[in-house]
């Protein structure tokens, strides 16, 4: 190929690349293409172009789905949530990213190899014969021999980051189990309240029938009928409110399982017999266990170690390093007629002399980051102490409320029966009857809530001490 043809081809290639870059730069400013621009006034809404709406994120193909309309136990809900919930999936993926980053950092212990090639066309001066030089392909090998522990520190920082990510995943598992238990027992609480409210509606209907009968017999006024009718309407309104809350909680459970809120399923009933028992361990022992077992605290401590290792990484960047390198490749000249093989090998020394005090400030920032990570871990430990303290006494209170609420329910049932009999006998007022039935309605709700609170308190204490697992969650069932 002649010089003029080679120069012309090179010029056309450069012009083509330049035109493409100019066209792309112009498209960036075109709202119809890239959706740039702003509304014309503060009161005007921005009208996106057709291609401005991003595509919907596809659902993962490995989601586990329950049978349509199935009745799920707590164990099944927990299994589905641990497999499908975005929180566990996200922390698992983050841990895998940290694992890959650790492998990338450890690659610094191995040599690097590159294959290069170049083609040049040059003249030494006008009027001389053209010379064609082809340098390549050339194989080069480089290896870092010594860097004052920089690679070791970087690998340790990446390892501690991986440990922190794994602990964070463990914490996410416990968080998801707790969220599932909270939604599950709130759902069972609403179902139990709905059943209790159905009994209240039947009792209010009976009271209304009694008031109608007494009014028709001329021994009660229309006020009795109106009061009984009002009480019945209030009971029905409460029933409808609980029913709506039940549907909301059903959607919450489906969301915790990582499924659409409209996923149809059913759950069991709130256990009537609660295995209530006092916590045998003292609160101080539980706090000590939490400090040892909480995955999020372990992750925070690993973050401190990772930050401490990064200080050494930054220090090593300002210190000398020694490397070795070698290369081999053919070298062609004079129209490819002459061939020479070039070999090279050597050892290099790099000594950073002055970086504008950048390394000094980087070291200072890394040291401050280590102190910051330590303060975060210390603050988290204090929060854990308070969480265990709070949940411990919440469980103690829940145990006491179980007994008290059942005593209250028993007394309220007897009181309502007496008031109902007195009203039928004509020696009690409608106000006494409705007051007793209202007290019974509240007592039923308190007893249901006491049972629910016990299960929730057990789950919360297990979570706060760092011992909440699938098996532990099912023990309190």
Sine and cosine of phi, psi and omega as CSV:
sin_phi,cos_phi,sin_psi,cos_psi,sin_omega,cos_omega
0.00,0.00,0.73,-0.68,-0.01,-1.00
-0.96,0.28,0.26,-0.97,-0.01,-1.00
-0.88,0.48,-0.67,0.75,-0.06,-1.00
-0.90,0.43,-0.63,0.78,0.01,-1.00
-0.93,0.37,-0.64,0.77,0.01,-1.00
-0.91,0.42,-0.68,0.73,0.01,-1.00
-0.91,0.41,-0.64,0.77,0.01,-1.00
-0.90,0.43,-0.67,0.74,0.00,-1.00
-0.90,0.43,-0.68,0.74,0.01,-1.00
-0.90,0.44,-0.65,0.76,0.00,-1.00
-0.90,0.44,-0.68,0.73,0.02,-1.00
-0.89,0.46,-0.64,0.77,0.01,-1.00
-0.89,0.45,-0.70,0.72,0.01,-1.00
-0.91,0.42,-0.65,0.76,0.02,-1.00
-0.91,0.42,-0.64,0.77,0.02,-1.00
-0.89,0.45,-0.71,0.71,0.02,-1.00
-0.90,0.44,-0.62,0.79,0.00,-1.00
-0.92,0.40,-0.67,0.74,0.01,-1.00
-0.90,0.44,-0.65,0.76,0.02,-1.00
-0.89,0.45,-0.64,0.77,0.02,-1.00
-0.91,0.41,-0.67,0.74,0.03,-1.00
-0.90,0.44,-0.65,0.76,0.02,-1.00
-0.89,0.45,-0.69,0.72,0.02,-1.00
-0.90,0.43,-0.62,0.78,0.01,-1.00
-0.91,0.41,-0.60,0.80,0.05,-1.00
-0.93,0.37,-0.61,0.79,0.01,-1.00
-0.91,0.41,-0.50,0.87,0.00,-1.00
-0.88,0.47,-0.49,0.87,0.00,-1.00
-1.00,-0.04,0.01,1.00,-0.03,-1.00
-1.00,-0.04,0.94,-0.35,-0.02,-1.00
-0.86,0.51,-0.51,0.86,-0.04,-1.00
-0.94,0.35,-0.37,0.93,-0.04,-1.00
-0.99,-0.15,-0.75,0.66,-0.12,-0.99
-0.94,-0.35,-0.01,1.00,0.08,-1.00
0.95,0.30,0.39,0.92,0.04,-1.00
-0.98,0.18,0.03,-1.00,0.01,-1.00
0.97,-0.23,0.16,-0.99,-0.03,-1.00
-0.73,-0.68,0.25,-0.97,0.08,-1.00
-0.89,0.46,0.35,-0.94,-0.05,-1.00
-0.97,0.25,-0.36,0.93,-0.04,-1.00
-0.44,-0.90,0.32,-0.95,0.03,-1.00
-0.86,0.51,-0.48,0.88,-0.03,-1.00
-1.00,0.08,-0.12,0.99,-0.05,-1.00
-0.99,-0.10,0.61,-0.79,0.06,-1.00
-1.00,0.05,0.54,-0.84,0.05,-1.00
-0.96,0.27,0.76,-0.65,0.00,-1.00
-0.98,-0.19,0.95,-0.31,-0.04,-1.00
-0.96,0.29,0.54,-0.84,0.11,-0.99
-0.95,0.32,0.11,-0.99,-0.11,-0.99
-0.89,0.45,-0.53,0.85,-0.07,-1.00
-0.99,-0.10,0.22,0.97,-0.04,-1.00
-0.99,0.12,-0.37,0.93,-0.03,-1.00
-0.99,0.17,0.89,-0.46,-0.01,-1.00
-0.93,0.36,0.43,-0.90,0.02,-1.00
-0.93,0.37,0.45,-0.90,0.02,-1.00
-0.92,0.39,0.62,-0.78,0.03,-1.00
-0.95,0.31,0.84,-0.54,-0.04,-1.00
-0.92,0.39,0.55,-0.84,0.07,-1.00
-0.94,0.34,0.62,-0.78,0.05,-1.00
-0.85,0.53,0.61,-0.80,-0.05,-1.00
-0.99,0.16,-0.11,0.99,-0.06,-1.00
-0.96,-0.29,0.36,0.93,0.04,-1.00
-0.94,0.35,0.63,-0.78,0.05,-1.00
-1.00,-0.09,0.82,-0.58,-0.06,-1.00
-0.94,-0.33,0.64,-0.77,0.07,-1.00
-0.98,0.18,0.38,-0.92,0.10,-1.00
-0.87,0.50,0.60,-0.80,-0.05,-1.00
-0.86,0.51,0.79,-0.61,0.04,-1.00
0.94,0.34,0.30,0.95,-0.07,-1.00
-0.96,0.30,0.43,-0.90,0.11,-0.99
-1.00,-0.08,0.91,-0.41,-0.15,-0.99
-0.98,-0.20,0.66,-0.75,0.15,-0.99
-1.00,0.01,0.21,-0.98,-0.03,-1.00
-0.87,0.50,-0.63,0.77,-0.01,-1.00
-0.88,0.48,-0.66,0.75,0.01,-1.00
-0.92,0.39,-0.65,0.76,0.00,-1.00
-0.90,0.43,-0.66,0.75,0.01,-1.00
-0.90,0.44,-0.68,0.73,0.00,-1.00
-0.88,0.47,-0.70,0.72,0.02,-1.00
-0.90,0.44,-0.66,0.75,-0.02,-1.00
-0.92,0.40,-0.69,0.73,-0.01,-1.00
-0.91,0.42,-0.49,0.87,0.01,-1.00
-0.99,0.12,-0.58,0.82,-0.19,-0.98
-0.95,-0.31,-0.40,0.92,-0.13,-0.99
-0.88,0.48,0.73,-0.68,-0.02,-1.00
-0.86,0.51,-0.47,0.88,-0.03,-1.00
-0.92,0.40,-0.75,0.66,0.01,-1.00
-0.93,0.38,-0.61,0.80,0.02,-1.00
-0.92,0.38,-0.62,0.78,-0.01,-1.00
-0.92,0.39,-0.74,0.67,-0.02,-1.00
-0.92,0.40,-0.53,0.85,0.07,-1.00
-0.91,0.42,-0.69,0.72,0.03,-1.00
-0.92,0.40,-0.61,0.79,0.05,-1.00
-0.90,0.44,-0.62,0.78,0.05,-1.00
-0.90,0.43,-0.62,0.78,0.01,-1.00
-0.93,0.36,-0.56,0.83,0.09,-1.00
-0.90,0.44,-0.69,0.72,0.03,-1.00
-0.89,0.46,-0.59,0.81,0.05,-1.00
-0.90,0.43,-0.68,0.74,0.04,-1.00
-0.92,0.40,-0.61,0.79,0.04,-1.00
-0.90,0.44,-0.61,0.80,0.06,-1.00
-0.89,0.47,-0.68,0.73,0.06,-1.00
-0.88,0.47,-0.60,0.80,0.02,-1.00
-0.91,0.40,-0.66,0.75,0.01,-1.00
-0.92,0.40,-0.65,0.76,-0.01,-1.00
-0.93,0.38,-0.24,0.97,0.06,-1.00
-0.90,0.43,-0.32,0.95,0.02,-1.00
-0.91,0.41,-0.30,0.95,0.05,-1.00
-0.97,0.23,-0.22,0.97,-0.05,-1.00
-0.96,-0.27,0.43,-0.90,0.05,-1.00
-0.95,0.30,0.31,-0.95,0.06,-1.00
-0.91,-0.40,0.58,-0.82,0.01,-1.00
-0.81,-0.59,0.66,-0.75,0.01,-1.00
-0.73,-0.68,0.54,-0.84,0.09,-1.00
-0.88,-0.47,0.87,-0.49,-0.06,-1.00
-0.84,-0.54,0.44,-0.90,0.09,-1.00
-0.47,-0.88,0.57,-0.82,0.02,-1.00
-0.55,-0.84,0.52,-0.85,0.02,-1.00
-0.81,-0.59,0.81,-0.59,-0.01,-1.00
-0.78,-0.63,0.49,-0.87,0.07,-1.00
-0.74,-0.67,0.86,-0.51,-0.14,-0.99
-0.56,-0.83,0.42,-0.91,0.16,-0.99
-0.87,-0.49,0.61,-0.79,0.02,-1.00
-0.98,0.19,-0.58,0.81,0.02,-1.00
-0.28,-0.96,0.34,-0.94,0.01,-1.00
-0.86,0.51,0.66,-0.75,0.07,-1.00
1.00,-0.01,-0.19,0.98,0.01,-1.00
-1.00,0.02,0.28,-0.96,0.00,-1.00
-0.93,0.36,0.59,-0.81,0.00,-1.00
-0.96,0.29,0.55,-0.84,0.03,-1.00
-0.83,-0.55,0.73,-0.68,0.06,-1.00
-0.98,-0.22,0.80,-0.60,0.00,-1.00
-0.85,-0.53,0.79,-0.61,0.07,-1.00
-0.87,-0.49,0.92,-0.38,-0.02,-1.00
-0.97,-0.26,0.99,-0.13,0.04,-1.00
0.67,-0.74,0.05,-1.00,-0.03,1.00
-0.94,0.35,0.50,-0.87,-0.01,-1.00
-0.81,-0.59,0.69,-0.72,0.01,-1.00
-0.97,-0.26,0.82,-0.58,-0.01,-1.00
-0.85,-0.52,0.55,-0.83,-0.02,-1.00
-0.76,-0.65,0.76,-0.65,-0.01,-1.00
-0.73,-0.68,0.60,-0.80,-0.05,-1.00
-0.54,-0.84,0.78,-0.63,0.03,-1.00
-0.99,0.11,0.87,-0.49,-0.06,-1.00
-1.00,0.03,-0.67,0.74,-0.12,-0.99
-0.45,-0.89,0.72,-0.69,0.01,-1.00
-0.59,-0.81,0.49,0.87,0.04,-1.00
0.84,0.54,0.65,0.76,0.11,-0.99
0.99,0.16,0.20,0.98,-0.01,-1.00
-0.90,0.43,-0.69,0.73,0.01,-1.00
-0.91,0.40,-0.66,0.75,0.01,-1.00
-0.88,0.47,-0.68,0.74,0.01,-1.00
-0.92,0.40,-0.65,0.76,0.02,-1.00
-0.90,0.43,-0.64,0.77,0.03,-1.00
-0.92,0.40,-0.64,0.77,0.02,-1.00
-0.92,0.39,-0.63,0.77,0.05,-1.00
-0.89,0.46,-0.68,0.73,0.02,-1.00
-0.92,0.39,-0.59,0.81,0.02,-1.00
-0.92,0.40,-0.69,0.73,0.03,-1.00
-0.92,0.40,-0.56,0.83,0.08,-1.00
-0.90,0.43,-0.63,0.78,0.06,-1.00
-0.91,0.42,-0.68,0.73,0.03,-1.00
-0.87,0.49,-0.69,0.73,0.03,-1.00
-0.89,0.46,-0.64,0.77,0.02,-1.00
-0.92,0.40,-0.62,0.78,0.03,-1.00
-0.92,0.40,-0.68,0.74,0.06,-1.00
-0.90,0.44,-0.61,0.79,0.04,-1.00
-0.90,0.44,-0.58,0.81,0.07,-1.00
-0.91,0.41,-0.66,0.75,0.06,-1.00
-0.88,0.48,-0.64,0.76,0.04,-1.00
-0.91,0.41,-0.62,0.79,0.03,-1.00
-0.89,0.46,-0.61,0.79,0.05,-1.00
-0.88,0.48,-0.72,0.69,0.01,-1.00
-0.91,0.41,-0.61,0.79,0.02,-1.00
-0.90,0.44,-0.66,0.75,0.00,-1.00
-0.93,0.38,-0.66,0.75,0.04,-1.00
-0.87,0.49,-0.68,0.73,0.02,-1.00
-0.90,0.44,-0.70,0.71,0.01,-1.00
-0.88,0.47,-0.63,0.77,0.03,-1.00
-0.90,0.43,-0.72,0.70,0.01,-1.00
-0.89,0.46,-0.66,0.75,0.00,-1.00
-0.89,0.45,-0.72,0.69,0.01,-1.00
-0.92,0.39,-0.62,0.78,-0.04,-1.00
-0.91,0.42,-0.75,0.66,-0.04,-1.00
-0.97,0.26,-0.47,0.89,0.15,-0.99
-0.91,0.42,-0.61,0.79,0.04,-1.00
-0.91,0.41,-0.72,0.70,0.03,-1.00
-0.91,0.42,-0.56,0.83,0.07,-1.00
-0.87,0.49,-0.70,0.71,0.00,-1.00
-0.91,0.42,-0.62,0.79,0.05,-1.00
-0.90,0.44,-0.67,0.74,0.02,-1.00
-0.92,0.40,-0.64,0.77,0.04,-1.00
-0.90,0.44,-0.59,0.81,0.02,-1.00
-0.91,0.42,-0.66,0.75,0.06,-1.00
-0.90,0.44,-0.69,0.72,0.02,-1.00
-0.89,0.45,-0.62,0.78,-0.01,-1.00
-0.94,0.34,-0.50,0.86,0.10,-1.00
-0.88,0.47,-0.65,0.76,0.06,-1.00
-0.90,0.44,-0.61,0.79,0.02,-1.00
-0.91,0.42,-0.65,0.76,0.01,-1.00
-0.89,0.45,-0.66,0.75,0.03,-1.00
-0.89,0.46,-0.65,0.76,0.02,-1.00
-0.92,0.39,-0.64,0.77,0.03,-1.00
-0.92,0.39,-0.57,0.82,0.06,-1.00
-0.92,0.39,-0.63,0.78,0.06,-1.00
-0.89,0.45,-0.67,0.74,0.03,-1.00
-0.90,0.43,-0.62,0.78,0.04,-1.00
-0.91,0.41,-0.67,0.75,0.05,-1.00
-0.88,0.48,-0.64,0.77,0.02,-1.00
-0.91,0.42,-0.65,0.76,0.02,-1.00
-0.91,0.42,-0.65,0.76,0.05,-1.00
-0.88,0.47,-0.69,0.73,-0.02,-1.00
-0.90,0.45,-0.68,0.73,0.00,-1.00
-0.93,0.36,-0.57,0.82,0.03,-1.00
-0.93,0.37,-0.67,0.75,0.02,-1.00
-0.91,0.42,-0.49,0.87,0.03,-1.00
-0.99,0.14,-0.08,1.00,0.04,-1.00
0.99,0.17,0.27,0.96,-0.01,-1.00
-0.95,-0.32,0.09,1.00,0.06,-1.00
-0.59,-0.81,0.44,-0.90,-0.02,-1.00
-1.00,0.03,0.19,-0.98,0.05,-1.00
-0.90,0.43,-0.37,0.93,0.02,-1.00
-0.89,0.46,-0.60,0.80,0.04,-1.00
-0.88,0.48,-0.69,0.72,0.00,-1.00
-0.89,0.45,-0.70,0.71,-0.03,-1.00
-0.91,0.41,-0.65,0.76,0.03,-1.00
-0.91,0.42,-0.66,0.75,0.03,-1.00
-0.92,0.40,-0.62,0.79,0.02,-1.00
-0.92,0.39,-0.64,0.77,0.03,-1.00
-0.90,0.44,-0.68,0.73,0.03,-1.00
-0.88,0.47,-0.62,0.79,0.04,-1.00
-0.91,0.41,-0.68,0.74,0.02,-1.00
-0.90,0.43,-0.63,0.78,0.04,-1.00
-0.90,0.43,-0.63,0.77,0.03,-1.00
-0.91,0.42,-0.64,0.77,0.04,-1.00
-0.91,0.40,-0.62,0.78,0.03,-1.00
-0.90,0.44,-0.66,0.75,0.05,-1.00
-0.89,0.46,-0.65,0.76,0.03,-1.00
-0.86,0.51,-0.71,0.70,-0.02,-1.00
-0.91,0.42,-0.60,0.80,0.03,-1.00
-0.91,0.42,-0.70,0.71,0.02,-1.00
-0.90,0.44,-0.64,0.77,0.00,-1.00
-0.89,0.46,-0.66,0.75,0.06,-1.00
-0.91,0.42,-0.63,0.78,0.04,-1.00
-0.91,0.41,-0.55,0.83,0.04,-1.00
-0.89,0.46,-0.69,0.73,0.02,-1.00
-0.91,0.41,-0.61,0.79,0.04,-1.00
-0.88,0.47,-0.69,0.72,-0.01,-1.00
-0.93,0.37,-0.51,0.86,0.07,-1.00
-0.89,0.45,-0.67,0.74,0.07,-1.00
-0.91,0.41,-0.56,0.83,0.04,-1.00
-0.90,0.44,-0.69,0.72,0.02,-1.00
-0.89,0.46,-0.69,0.73,0.02,-1.00
-0.87,0.49,-0.64,0.77,0.03,-1.00
-0.92,0.40,-0.64,0.76,0.06,-1.00
-0.88,0.48,-0.53,0.85,0.04,-1.00
-0.98,0.20,0.04,1.00,0.00,-1.00
0.96,0.26,0.40,0.92,-0.05,-1.00
-0.89,-0.46,0.27,-0.96,0.08,-1.00
-0.85,0.53,0.56,-0.83,-0.05,-1.00
-0.87,0.48,-0.43,0.90,-0.04,-1.00
-1.00,0.07,0.12,0.99,0.00,-1.00
-0.88,0.48,0.85,-0.53,-0.04,-1.00
-0.98,0.20,0.72,-0.69,0.09,-1.00
-0.24,-0.97,0.22,-0.97,0.09,-1.00
-0.78,-0.62,0.37,-0.93,0.04,-1.00
-0.80,-0.60,0.05,-1.00,-0.09,-1.00
-0.98,0.19,-0.47,-0.88,-0.01,-1.00
-0.88,-0.47,0.45,-0.89,0.06,-1.00
-0.92,0.40,0.84,-0.54,-0.03,-1.00
-0.85,0.53,0.71,-0.70,0.02,-1.00
-0.98,0.19,-0.61,0.80,0.04,-1.00
-1.00,-0.03,0.87,-0.49,-0.04,-1.00
-0.97,-0.25,0.79,-0.61,0.01,-1.00
-0.97,0.26,0.86,0.52,-0.07,-1.00
-0.91,0.41,0.73,-0.69,0.04,-1.00
-0.41,-0.91,0.51,-0.86,0.03,-1.00
-0.96,0.28,0.55,-0.84,0.07,-1.00
-0.95,0.30,0.84,-0.54,-0.09,-1.00
-0.96,0.28,-0.52,0.86,-0.03,-1.00
-0.98,0.18,0.54,-0.84,0.10,-0.99
-0.96,0.29,0.38,-0.93,-0.06,-1.00
-0.90,0.43,-0.56,0.83,0.03,-1.00
-0.89,0.46,-0.63,0.78,0.02,-1.00
-0.92,0.38,-0.61,0.79,0.03,-1.00
-0.92,0.39,-0.61,0.79,0.04,-1.00
-0.90,0.44,-0.69,0.73,0.03,-1.00
-0.88,0.47,-0.63,0.78,0.04,-1.00
-0.91,0.42,-0.64,0.77,0.00,-1.00
-0.90,0.45,-0.65,0.76,0.00,-1.00
-0.88,0.47,-0.47,0.88,0.00,-1.00
-1.00,0.03,-0.62,0.78,-0.20,-0.98
-0.98,-0.18,-0.28,0.96,-0.08,-1.00
-0.92,0.39,0.86,-0.51,-0.02,-1.00
-0.90,0.43,-0.57,0.82,-0.03,-1.00
-0.93,0.37,-0.55,0.83,0.07,-1.00
-0.94,0.35,-0.64,0.77,0.07,-1.00
-0.89,0.47,-0.62,0.79,0.05,-1.00
-0.91,0.42,-0.64,0.77,0.03,-1.00
-0.90,0.43,-0.62,0.78,0.03,-1.00
-0.93,0.37,-0.60,0.80,0.07,-1.00
-0.91,0.42,-0.56,0.83,0.05,-1.00
-0.91,0.42,-0.57,0.82,0.08,-1.00
-0.89,0.45,-0.72,0.70,0.00,-1.00
-0.91,0.43,-0.60,0.80,0.04,-1.00
-0.91,0.42,-0.67,0.74,0.03,-1.00
-0.91,0.42,-0.62,0.79,0.02,-1.00
-0.91,0.42,-0.62,0.79,0.03,-1.00
-0.93,0.37,-0.52,0.85,0.00,-1.00
-0.93,0.37,-0.44,0.90,0.08,-1.00
-0.87,0.49,-0.69,0.72,0.02,-1.00
-0.92,0.39,-0.56,0.83,0.06,-1.00
-0.87,0.49,-0.72,0.69,-0.02,-1.00
-0.92,0.39,-0.64,0.77,0.04,-1.00
-0.87,0.50,-0.67,0.74,-0.04,-1.00
-0.91,0.42,-0.45,0.89,0.00,-1.00
-0.92,0.39,-0.38,0.93,0.03,-1.00
-0.99,-0.12,0.10,1.00,-0.03,-1.00
-0.95,-0.31,0.31,-0.95,0.00,-1.00
-0.89,0.45,0.41,-0.91,0.08,-1.00
-0.66,-0.75,0.50,-0.86,-0.03,-1.00
-0.85,-0.53,0.73,-0.69,0.00,-1.00
-0.69,-0.72,0.28,-0.96,0.04,-1.00
-0.81,-0.58,0.55,-0.84,-0.01,-1.00
-0.55,-0.84,0.44,-0.90,0.04,-1.00
-0.47,-0.88,0.48,-0.87,0.03,-1.00
-0.51,-0.86,0.44,-0.90,0.04,-1.00
-0.50,-0.87,0.62,-0.78,0.02,-1.00
0.02,-1.00,0.43,-0.90,0.01,-1.00
-0.98,0.19,0.38,-0.92,0.02,-1.00
-0.70,-0.72,0.89,-0.45,-0.06,-1.00
-0.97,-0.26,0.62,-0.78,0.07,-1.00
-0.64,-0.77,0.22,-0.98,0.06,-1.00
0.81,0.58,0.88,0.47,0.08,-1.00
0.90,0.44,0.57,0.82,0.04,-1.00
0.93,0.37,0.24,0.97,-0.05,-1.00
-1.00,0.08,-0.38,0.93,-0.02,-1.00
-0.92,-0.40,0.71,-0.70,-0.08,-1.00
-0.78,-0.63,0.80,-0.59,0.04,-1.00
-0.75,-0.67,0.70,-0.72,0.05,-1.00
-0.99,-0.17,0.82,-0.57,-0.03,-1.00
-0.98,-0.21,0.71,-0.70,0.08,-1.00
-0.85,-0.53,0.58,-0.81,0.08,-1.00
-0.48,-0.88,0.53,-0.85,0.06,-1.00
-0.42,-0.91,0.53,-0.85,-0.02,-1.00
-0.09,-1.00,0.14,-0.99,0.05,-1.00
-0.87,-0.49,0.70,-0.71,-0.05,-1.00
-0.89,-0.45,0.53,-0.85,0.06,-1.00
-0.83,-0.56,0.81,-0.58,0.03,-1.00
-0.90,-0.43,0.83,-0.55,-0.01,-1.00
-0.82,-0.57,0.97,-0.24,0.06,-1.00
-0.91,0.41,0.84,-0.54,-0.02,-1.00
-0.99,-0.12,-0.74,0.67,-0.03,-1.00
-0.47,-0.88,0.79,-0.62,-0.01,-1.00
-0.84,-0.55,0.41,0.91,-0.03,-1.00
0.93,0.36,0.50,0.87,-0.03,-1.00
0.90,0.43,0.28,0.96,0.00,-1.00
-0.89,0.45,-0.69,0.72,-0.04,-1.00
-0.90,0.43,-0.59,0.81,0.03,-1.00
-0.88,0.48,-0.72,0.69,-0.01,-1.00
-0.94,0.34,-0.57,0.82,0.03,-1.00
-0.90,0.43,-0.65,0.76,0.04,-1.00
-0.90,0.44,-0.68,0.74,0.00,-1.00
-0.89,0.45,-0.67,0.74,0.02,-1.00
-0.90,0.43,-0.65,0.76,0.00,-1.00
-0.91,0.41,-0.63,0.78,0.04,-1.00
-0.91,0.41,-0.65,0.76,0.04,-1.00
-0.91,0.41,-0.58,0.81,0.05,-1.00
-0.90,0.44,-0.58,0.82,0.06,-1.00
-0.91,0.41,-0.70,0.72,0.04,-1.00
-0.90,0.44,-0.62,0.78,0.02,-1.00
-0.90,0.44,-0.69,0.73,0.03,-1.00
-0.89,0.46,-0.61,0.79,0.04,-1.00
-0.91,0.42,-0.65,0.76,0.03,-1.00
-0.92,0.39,-0.60,0.80,0.06,-1.00
-0.89,0.46,-0.67,0.75,0.03,-1.00
-0.91,0.41,-0.66,0.76,0.01,-1.00
-0.91,0.42,-0.66,0.75,0.04,-1.00
-0.90,0.44,-0.63,0.77,0.03,-1.00
-0.91,0.42,-0.62,0.79,0.02,-1.00
-0.90,0.45,-0.63,0.78,0.06,-1.00
-0.91,0.42,-0.65,0.76,0.04,-1.00
-0.88,0.47,-0.65,0.76,0.00,-1.00
-0.90,0.44,-0.66,0.75,0.05,-1.00
-0.83,0.56,-0.73,0.68,-0.02,-1.00
-0.92,0.39,-0.63,0.78,0.00,-1.00
-0.89,0.46,-0.71,0.71,0.01,-1.00
-0.91,0.42,-0.69,0.73,0.03,-1.00
-0.84,0.54,-0.73,0.69,-0.05,-1.00
-0.92,0.38,-0.73,0.68,-0.04,-1.00
-0.93,0.36,-0.50,0.87,0.04,-1.00
-0.88,0.47,-0.77,0.64,-0.03,-1.00
-0.97,0.24,-0.38,0.93,0.12,-0.99
-0.92,0.40,-0.62,0.79,0.04,-1.00
-0.94,0.35,-0.62,0.78,0.07,-1.00
-0.86,0.51,-0.69,0.73,0.03,-1.00
-0.91,0.42,-0.64,0.77,0.00,-1.00
-0.89,0.45,-0.61,0.79,0.05,-1.00
-0.88,0.47,-0.68,0.73,0.00,-1.00
-0.93,0.36,-0.61,0.79,-0.02,-1.00
-0.91,0.41,-0.50,0.87,0.03,-1.00
-0.86,0.51,-0.75,0.66,-0.01,-1.00
-0.92,0.40,-0.71,0.70,-0.05,-1.00
-0.91,0.42,-0.67,0.74,-0.05,-1.00
-0.92,0.39,-0.56,0.83,0.01,-1.00
-0.96,0.28,-0.58,0.82,0.13,-0.99
-0.90,0.44,-0.65,0.76,0.03,-1.00
-0.90,0.44,-0.68,0.74,0.01,-1.00
-0.90,0.43,-0.68,0.74,0.02,-1.00
-0.87,0.49,-0.71,0.70,0.01,-1.00
-0.91,0.41,-0.61,0.79,-0.02,-1.00
-0.92,0.39,-0.61,0.79,0.04,-1.00
-0.90,0.44,-0.71,0.71,0.01,-1.00
-0.90,0.43,-0.65,0.76,0.00,-1.00
-0.91,0.42,-0.65,0.76,0.00,-1.00
-0.92,0.38,-0.64,0.77,0.04,-1.00
-0.87,0.49,-0.69,0.73,0.02,-1.00
-0.90,0.44,-0.72,0.70,-0.02,-1.00
-0.90,0.44,-0.60,0.80,0.01,-1.00
-0.92,0.38,-0.67,0.74,0.04,-1.00
-0.92,0.40,-0.64,0.77,0.01,-1.00
-0.90,0.44,-0.61,0.79,-0.02,-1.00
-0.94,0.34,-0.65,0.76,0.03,-1.00
-0.90,0.44,-0.56,0.83,0.00,-1.00
-0.98,0.19,-0.13,0.99,0.05,-1.00
1.00,0.09,0.20,0.98,0.00,-1.00
-0.94,-0.35,0.05,1.00,0.05,-1.00
-0.83,-0.56,0.39,-0.92,-0.03,-1.00
-1.00,-0.08,0.34,-0.94,0.05,-1.00
-0.90,0.43,-0.52,0.85,0.01,-1.00
-0.91,0.42,-0.66,0.75,0.05,-1.00
-0.89,0.46,-0.65,0.76,-0.01,-1.00
-0.91,0.41,-0.73,0.68,-0.03,-1.00
-0.92,0.39,-0.58,0.81,0.04,-1.00
-0.90,0.44,-0.68,0.73,0.02,-1.00
-0.91,0.41,-0.63,0.77,0.01,-1.00
-0.94,0.35,-0.57,0.82,0.07,-1.00
-0.91,0.41,-0.66,0.75,0.05,-1.00
-0.89,0.46,-0.61,0.79,0.04,-1.00
-0.92,0.39,-0.66,0.75,0.04,-1.00
-0.86,0.50,-0.71,0.71,0.02,-1.00
-0.92,0.40,-0.61,0.79,0.00,-1.00
-0.91,0.42,-0.64,0.77,0.06,-1.00
-0.88,0.47,-0.71,0.70,-0.01,-1.00
-0.90,0.44,-0.65,0.76,0.01,-1.00
-0.90,0.43,-0.64,0.76,-0.01,-1.00
-0.92,0.39,-0.66,0.75,0.05,-1.00
-0.90,0.44,-0.69,0.73,-0.02,-1.00
-0.91,0.41,-0.57,0.82,0.02,-1.00
-0.90,0.43,-0.67,0.74,0.05,-1.00
-0.89,0.45,-0.70,0.71,0.00,-1.00
-0.89,0.46,-0.69,0.72,-0.03,-1.00
-0.89,0.45,-0.52,0.85,0.02,-1.00
-0.90,0.43,-0.74,0.67,0.01,-1.00
-0.89,0.47,-0.66,0.75,0.00,-1.00
-0.92,0.39,-0.59,0.80,0.00,-1.00
-0.92,0.39,-0.65,0.76,0.05,-1.00
-0.88,0.47,-0.70,0.71,0.00,-1.00
-0.90,0.44,-0.67,0.75,-0.03,-1.00
-0.91,0.40,-0.67,0.74,0.01,-1.00
-0.91,0.42,-0.65,0.76,0.04,-1.00
-0.89,0.46,-0.66,0.76,0.02,-1.00
-0.91,0.42,-0.70,0.72,-0.08,-1.00
-0.94,0.34,-0.45,0.89,0.06,-1.00
-1.00,0.05,-0.05,1.00,0.04,-1.00
0.98,0.19,0.34,0.94,-0.05,-1.00
-0.91,-0.41,0.19,0.98,-0.06,-1.00
-0.98,0.18,0.93,-0.38,0.09,-1.00
-0.81,-0.58,0.06,-1.00,0.03,-1.00
-0.86,0.50,-0.68,0.73,-0.01,-1.00
-0.91,0.41,-0.66,0.75,0.01,-1.00
-0.90,0.43,-0.64,0.77,-0.01,-1.00
-0.89,0.46,-0.56,0.83,-0.03,-1.00
-0.99,0.11,-0.28,0.96,0.03,-1.00
-0.92,0.39,-0.58,0.81,-0.02,-1.00
-1.00,0.08,0.09,1.00,-0.06,-1.00
-0.92,0.40,0.00,0.00,0.00,0.00
